[in-house]
Amino acid sequence: MRITTILLCVSLAISVVGQELTSKIEDVLLLGTRKIENQIFLLTRSERNKVKLLALSEEGKQNWETIFTVASLGGYNFNQIQLLGDSQYLYIIQQLTTKTLIKQLNISSGEIQKEYSVQLATGENPKVWGIENETISMIGTQDGSLLKHKLNEDGSLDVTKILDLPPNYMATSYKVGYTKNSNVYSYARKLEPNHGLMHLYLSKYNLNTGDTLQKVIDLELAYTSFTYSSSVDRGVFGMFQSSTGFYLVGKLDMAFKNKYPTAKVGDNFIGFWVAKFNEDLSLEYFSEIPFQYLDHIVPVDVIKKPTVIELKEDENGGIIINLNELQGVIYGHKYFVYLTPNGDIGMAKGGNDEFHFMEYDRTGLRDAGRKNHIRVMGDQWSSVATDPFLYLSPKQDVFSEMTNTLLKLAANETRLQRMDKSYNFFQMDNTTLYLEHFSKKKGILNVYVD
């Protein structure tokens, strides 16, 4: 089956080259997706305070489904859901304000085996959980130590110290980033007085074997300083998981003198930095990018509002970076930067509060989550907001080619395009899940198989 896509046309078709449409799932309000073992798990909104979990085979056929109740939190609090699993069990973890609800399901049938309600002290948000020998453990930091909280059969937690933070690092900077394949990645940082040099401590711990890898890496800026006291990034930077490791991303400020101010006023920053690491904690590149390098798309080369920085990786190792200003409770100006696999600038665009075809604001997922105050942590869904500029194929082996096509289109655009649709996809070896979502409406999930 071959359907072509016509660019710059209001009537848009979807191309999934070499694959056939095998099934459709109507009225999808997607919350998040995870691939565990040989199944794809879709969390969709069912009705108020209820979520449906669909388990699909690698061929796109439905294996089972179950509906469970979720706690709906008020105000700006979100129920932060995680899905973890191994060959035997699937765990649904709901992190609430004062406790965590855990369901253990048979991964083959979806039948609930056990349910737990665990009281956890406040701390890192969200909590980071990992699989450990047919159970799960929460990993966190406290007073400069990395701690493992292992879930027992009776719902209690056994606490074990894993590592102590090296001297000269502040305990408040010690964070757990994420878990992958039972490996826990954590980090801490120490800044020199002028904030031009960061001493970065990284660790990798395997929950099953106990093996530990630790490294200290220095990141030094040439022209600027690492900013601090940002109301959005909780300190200096954020961590983003990649296919081969992770990225650290943060903001830049004017070069400080040795005796820098003790208090920073406002959220001003003059650029950003990106550091890429592999899974062995080795640094692959470190890029310092003041806004002056971006052809002055940012007025006077400074952003003065609290700003969220998000990152998405290309199939060939390039990254799309979205910078979204916050104006009150809504986004303000948006800026889009593409970095090549070596960390060089490939494209930079900016504009007003409008969606852009390089954006991945997850229109459908965001709307569904707001209704139930749900966020799915560690979601593996790839999402792109596009309207007439759609990725020509969702297959990952041509993803980098499509990125290059979009970069050329972006370079020739004089203004941003208003988007009213989003196209989200999830790619496996032989299967592509493709969600077409219209703003404020339910979407259609199409399953294609080679």
C-alpha positions in Angstrom: 0.0 0.0 0.0 1.4 3.4 -1.0 -0.2 6.7 -0.3 1.7 9.9 -1.3 1.8 13.1 0.6 1.4 16.4 -1.2 3.2 19.3 0.5 1.7 22.8 0.7 -1.8 21.4 0.2 -4.8 21.8 2.6 -5.9 18.3 1.8 -3.3 16.1 3.5 -2.7 12.4 3.0 -0.5 10.1 5.1 2.3 8.0 3.6 3.5 4.8 5.1 5.7 3.5 2.5 5.9 -0.3 2.2 3.4 -0.9 5.0 -0.2 -2.0 5.0 -3.0 -0.7 7.2 -4.1 -3.6 9.3 -6.4 -2.0 11.8 -7.9 1.2 13.1 -8.8 2.2 16.7 -11.4 5.0 16.7 -12.0 7.8 19.3 -8.5 7.7 20.9 -7.6 10.2 23.5 -4.0 9.1 23.9 -2.2 9.6 27.2 1.1 7.8 26.6 2.8 4.7 25.1 5.4 2.2 26.2 7.0 -0.8 24.6 7.8 -3.5 27.1 9.1 -7.0 26.0 7.2 -7.8 22.8 4.1 -5.7 23.5 3.1 -2.1 22.9 1.0 -0.6 25.7 -1.3 2.4 25.1 -2.8 4.4 27.9 -6.0 6.1 26.6 -8.6 8.2 28.4 -11.8 6.2 28.9 -14.1 8.4 31.0 -13.8 10.7 34.0 -11.4 9.2 36.5 -10.9 6.1 34.4 -8.1 5.0 32.0 -8.0 2.2 29.5 -4.9 0.2 29.0 -4.5 -1.5 25.6 -1.9 -4.2 25.0 -1.0 -4.7 21.3 1.3 -7.3 19.7 4.2 -6.3 17.5 1.9 -7.0 14.6 -0.6 -4.4 15.8 -3.2 -6.9 17.1 -5.0 -6.3 20.4 -3.9 -8.9 23.0 -6.0 -7.6 25.9 -7.4 -4.4 27.5 -8.3 -3.3 31.0 -9.9 -0.3 32.5 -8.7 1.1 35.9 -9.6 4.0 38.1 -7.2 6.9 38.4 -7.1 9.5 41.2 -8.0 12.9 39.8 -6.0 15.6 41.6 -7.1 19.2 41.9 -5.4 22.5 41.0 -2.1 22.2 39.1 -1.3 18.8 40.6 -1.0 15.9 38.1 -1.3 12.2 38.6 2.1 11.1 37.3 1.7 7.6 35.8 4.6 5.3 35.0 4.5 1.9 33.2 7.3 -0.6 34.0 7.5 -4.3 33.2 9.4 -7.5 32.5 8.6 -10.9 31.0 6.2 -11.7 33.8 4.6 -8.6 35.3 3.5 -5.1 34.2 3.4 -2.4 36.9 1.2 0.7 36.8 2.5 3.4 39.1 0.4 6.4 40.0 2.3 9.1 41.9 -0.1 11.2 43.9 0.6 14.1 46.3 1.1 12.0 49.5 1.2 8.4 48.4 1.9 6.2 45.4 -0.6 3.6 44.1 0.9 0.5 42.4 -0.9 -2.2 40.4 0.9 -5.4 39.4 -0.6 -7.1 36.3 0.0 -10.3 34.5 1.7 -9.0 31.4 0.2 -11.7 29.2 -3.4 -11.4 30.2 -3.8 -8.0 31.9 -5.2 -9.6 35.1 -4.5 -7.6 38.3 -2.3 -9.7 40.6 -1.7 -7.3 43.5 -2.3 -3.7 44.5 -0.2 -1.6 46.8 -0.6 1.8 48.4 2.8 3.1 49.4 3.5 6.1 51.6 6.5 8.0 50.3 8.2 11.1 51.8 8.3 14.2 49.6 11.4 14.6 47.5 12.2 14.3 43.9 9.3 14.9 41.6 8.6 12.7 39.8 9.9 9.7 41.7 12.1 7.4 39.5 11.3 3.7 39.6 13.1 0.7 38.0 12.7 -3.0 37.5 14.7 -5.2 39.9 14.5 -9.0 39.8 10.7 -9.4 39.4 9.9 -6.5 41.6 10.3 -2.7 41.4 12.4 -0.2 43.3 12.2 3.6 43.7 15.5 5.3 43.5 16.1 8.7 45.0 18.6 10.9 46.8 18.7 12.1 50.4 21.5 14.0 52.2 24.0 13.3 49.6 23.3 9.6 49.3 21.7 7.5 46.5 19.1 5.3 48.0 17.1 2.3 46.7 13.6 1.7 48.1 12.7 -1.9 47.2 9.0 -2.9 47.1 8.3 -6.0 49.2 5.4 -8.5 48.9 3.6 -6.8 51.8 3.9 -3.3 50.3 6.6 -2.1 52.6 9.9 -0.7 51.3 13.4 -1.9 52.1 15.8 1.1 52.0 19.4 0.4 50.9 22.2 3.0 50.4 23.8 2.6 46.9 26.4 5.4 46.7 27.6 8.5 48.6 28.1 11.7 46.7 31.8 12.6 46.5 33.0 15.5 48.7 32.7 19.1 47.5 29.3 18.5 45.8 26.2 20.0 47.3 23.6 17.4 48.3 20.8 19.5 46.8 22.3 19.1 43.4 22.3 15.3 43.5 19.4 14.1 41.2 18.2 10.8 39.7 17.7 11.3 35.9 16.0 8.1 34.7 16.2 4.3 34.6 16.8 2.1 31.5 17.2 -1.7 31.3 17.5 -1.8 35.2 20.3 0.9 35.0 19.9 4.0 37.1 21.5 7.3 35.8 22.1 10.1 38.3 24.1 13.3 38.4 25.3 16.2 40.5 27.2 19.4 39.7 29.5 21.9 41.3 30.1 25.4 39.7 33.2 27.5 40.0 32.5 31.1 41.4 32.3 32.7 37.9 30.0 29.9 36.7 32.2 29.4 33.7 33.3 25.9 34.7 31.0 23.1 35.9 32.3 19.9 37.6 29.8 17.3 36.7 29.5 14.0 38.6 27.7 11.2 36.8 26.9 7.7 38.0 25.3 4.5 36.5 24.0 1.8 38.8 22.6 -1.6 37.8 19.7 -2.7 40.1 20.1 -6.4 39.3 23.9 -6.8 39.4 24.9 -4.0 41.7 27.6 -2.8 39.1 28.5 0.8 39.4 30.1 3.3 37.0 31.1 6.8 38.2 32.7 9.7 36.3 33.6 13.3 36.9 33.6 15.5 33.7 34.4 19.2 33.5 32.3 21.4 31.2 33.9 24.8 30.5 32.3 27.7 28.7 34.4 30.0 26.5 32.3 33.2 26.4 29.4 33.0 28.9 28.4 31.6 32.3 26.0 28.9 33.4 22.9 30.7 34.7 21.3 29.9 38.0 18.1 30.5 40.0 15.8 29.9 37.1 12.2 29.5 38.1 11.6 26.8 35.4 14.7 24.5 35.2 15.1 23.9 38.9 18.7 25.0 39.0 21.1 24.7 36.1 19.9 22.1 33.6 17.6 19.3 32.6 18.3 15.8 31.4 16.8 14.2 28.3 17.1 10.5 27.5 18.3 9.6 24.0 18.6 6.4 22.0 22.3 5.9 22.9 22.6 7.8 26.2 21.4 11.2 27.3 21.6 15.0 26.9 22.0 17.7 29.5 20.6 21.1 28.4 20.7 24.4 30.3 20.8 28.2 30.0 23.5 30.7 29.6 24.1 34.1 31.2 26.5 37.0 30.8 30.0 36.0 31.9 30.1 36.6 35.7 33.0 38.1 37.5 34.7 36.0 40.2 32.6 37.8 42.8 29.3 37.2 41.1 26.0 38.5 42.6 24.6 36.4 45.4 21.1 36.7 44.1 19.9 36.7 40.4 17.0 38.9 39.6 14.5 37.6 37.0 14.8 34.8 34.5 17.0 36.5 31.9 19.2 34.3 29.8 21.3 34.9 26.7 21.4 31.4 25.2 21.7 27.7 26.0 24.2 24.8 26.1 23.9 21.2 25.2 26.1 18.3 26.4 25.7 14.8 24.8 26.8 11.6 26.7 26.7 7.9 25.8 25.5 5.2 28.1 29.0 4.7 29.4 28.9 8.3 30.7 31.5 9.5 28.1 31.1 13.1 26.7 30.4 13.1 23.0 30.1 16.9 22.5 29.5 20.1 24.4 28.0 23.1 22.6 27.8 26.7 23.9 25.1 28.5 21.9 24.5 32.2 22.7 21.5 33.7 20.9 23.9 35.9 19.0 24.8 32.8 17.0 21.2 32.4 15.8 21.0 35.4 13.4 19.2 37.6 16.0 15.9 35.6 15.9 15.7 36.4 19.6 15.1 40.2 20.1 18.3 41.9 21.5 19.6 38.3 22.0 18.1 37.8 25.4 14.9 36.1 26.7 13.6 37.8 29.8 10.7 35.4 30.7 10.6 32.0 32.4 11.2 29.6 29.5 10.8 25.8 29.1 13.5 24.1 27.0 12.5 20.7 25.4 14.5 18.4 23.2 13.7 15.7 20.6 16.3 13.5 18.9 16.5 12.8 15.2 17.1 9.2 14.0 20.7 10.1 12.8 21.6 11.8 16.1 20.6 15.4 15.4 18.3 17.2 17.8 15.4 19.6 17.6 15.3 22.1 20.5 12.1 24.0 21.4 12.2 27.0 23.6 8.8 28.1 24.8 8.4 31.4 26.7 5.8 31.4 29.5 3.4 34.3 29.6 1.3 33.9 32.6 -0.2 30.4 32.2 0.2 30.2 28.4 3.2 30.0 26.1 4.6 33.2 24.6 7.2 33.4 21.9 8.6 30.1 20.5 12.0 29.4 19.1 13.2 26.3 17.2 16.8 25.2 16.8 18.2 22.1 15.0 21.6 20.8 16.0 23.5 18.4 13.8 24.8 15.1 15.2 28.1 16.9 16.0 26.3 19.6 18.0 26.6 22.3 15.3 23.7 24.7 14.4 21.8 23.5 11.5 18.7 25.7 11.6 17.1 28.4 13.8 13.6 29.9 13.6 11.5 32.1 15.9 8.0 33.4 16.1 4.9 34.3 18.1 2.5 32.1 20.0 1.7 29.8 17.1 2.4 26.2 16.4 5.2 25.5 13.9 5.8 22.4 11.8 9.1 21.8 13.7 7.2 21.7 17.0 6.3 18.6 19.0 4.0 20.1 21.6 1.9 16.9 21.7 -1.4 18.5 21.0 -3.6 15.4 21.4 -1.7 14.0 24.3 -1.7 17.3 26.2 -5.5 17.8 25.8 -6.2 14.3 27.0 -4.0 14.6 30.0 -5.4 17.9 31.1 -8.9 16.5 31.3 -7.8 13.9 33.9 -4.8 15.7 35.3 -2.5 12.9 34.1 1.0 12.9 32.9 2.7 9.7 31.6 6.3 9.7 32.7 8.9 8.2 30.4 6.5 8.1 27.5 8.0 6.7 24.3 5.6 8.3 21.8 7.2 10.3 19.0 5.0 13.3 18.2 5.2 16.1 15.7 2.7 18.9 15.2 2.4 19.5 11.4 -0.2 21.0 9.0 0.7 21.1 5.8 4.3 20.1 6.4 4.0 16.4 7.5 6.8 14.0 7.8 6.6 12.0 4.5 6.9 8.7 6.3 6.8 7.8 10.0 9.4 5.0 9.5 12.5 5.8 11.5 15.0 4.8 8.9 13.9 7.8 6.8 13.4 10.1 9.8 16.7 12.0 9.3 15.9 12.5 5.6 12.6 14.0 6.5 14.2 16.2 9.1 16.5 17.6 6.4 13.4 18.2 4.2 11.8 20.2 7.0 14.9 22.1 7.7 14.9 23.3 4.1 11.2 24.3 4.3 11.9 26.1 7.6 14.7 28.1 6.1 12.4 29.4 3.4 9.5 30.2 5.7 8.8 33.8 6.4 6.3 33.2 9.3 5.1 30.3 11.4 2.2 28.2 10.3 -0.8 27.9 12.6 -1.4 24.2 13.3 -4.8 22.6 14.1 -3.7 18.9 13.8 -0.9 16.8 15.2 0.4 13.5 13.8 2.0 11.2 16.4 3.7 7.9 15.6 5.4 5.0 17.3 7.8 2.9 15.3 8.8 -0.7 15.9 10.7 -3.2 13.6 7.7 -4.2 11.6 4.8 -2.0 12.9 4.0 1.7 12.9 1.2 3.1 15.1 0.0 6.4 13.6 -2.4 8.8 15.4 -4.1 11.6 13.5 -5.4 14.0 16.1 -7.5 17.1 15.5 -7.4 19.9 18.1 -9.9 19.3 21.0 -11.2 16.1 19.3 -10.6 12.4 19.6 -8.1 10.9 17.2 -7.9 7.8 15.0 -5.1 5.3 15.7 -3.9 3.6 12.5 -1.8 0.4 12.7 0.5 -0.4 9.8 2.5 -3.6 9.4 5.3 -4.4 6.9 
